[in-house]
Amino acid sequence: MMRRNAAALALLLALAACQSTASEVGGLAAAAPLDYAVLVTGGAFLAADEPAFGTFHVPGAAPGSPEAVGGEAIAIEDVVGTLGSARVFRRIAIDPDAIRRHRIAAELARGGASATLTELLQRARDDGYDSVLVLEELQDGPIEEQGINGRWPVTFATWILLGVGMLIPDHTFESRATLRVTLRELQTGEALYDPVLEGGPVDLALTERTDVLGIITSIVVPPFWVGNDRENVQESVQQVTRRRLLLQLARSLKSESVRRRLRDHSAAGLSLVDGDAGPELVVDADESLSAVRLRAEPPLDGAVAERFANELLASLESEGGRFRYRARLPAAAAGHLIQVLVATIRGSVASATFEPGGGE
């Protein structure tokens, strides 16, 4: 099969797209991350009932490949890599058990609770995470051709004057693929945030939607009249859709509305502020606290962590039915990734992860 990457111009377009993606992630990274340590599980696995030629599914693909039934259409490493580059969370890691990840996604896709996820929540709590991000279900969808778009006059003019109209995205296609993701609370497994991310429309230039023969044909025929090569269209739309879903996820998780939602849902609000003598932890809650635990990586001396917990509990101030606690973090915590867990008198638990001295 003749691929569009036989044309050098197509490579230039791909490089430009990568630069654009890097720029978008870089812009997100400039904002402060959410004060959470998050474990990512599940996966964007292709189901057996996917369309014959969906955005990601390729009939007859080699078993175990991303395009085959059961394959991971969007690698979980790419998800974590994008979220890490965008600095969405203070700490992020992949559930190392691939079998468990697949089982969780399958159980949630059938509806109802997942016993496997419930077990993972306990493990995540023990390992010092604040939340679990679950890639629940990839619904692959067909690629719908929308035809020639409004750029065709530019294509025609460029083709007549410069002979390079093949570079103008003059055809529109639409991916119907969707990815459902949930950010879950560790104590109950409740979904705190559950966006459904959509593929959407994709504009392709001739170099992205046809083969070498089509490019040769465009020498004598206006590019927007040259037919499409189905496999090249699928490959191009797939690449754009994969990148788009990853960026959508990073942008949505790092939005102010999600910050507020997580803060409002929490049993206690934990924040790190600059004090006269160094970073201070401030806790605001509707109920008084019964216990505090300070974890750090690498670990702090046990006596140091216990002294901080006692100081925080002793700092209680009550006003208008609200309870506020404030204590200076141990100097030894500087440069450490720390997790603070608090329990209220009624048994609710809240936690957050900070990096004192690590900047925003």
Order of alpha helices (4+ residues) and beta strands (2+ residues): alpha-beta-beta-beta-alpha-beta-alpha-alpha-beta-beta-alpha-beta-beta-beta-alpha-alpha-alpha-alpha-beta-beta-beta-alpha-beta-beta-beta-beta
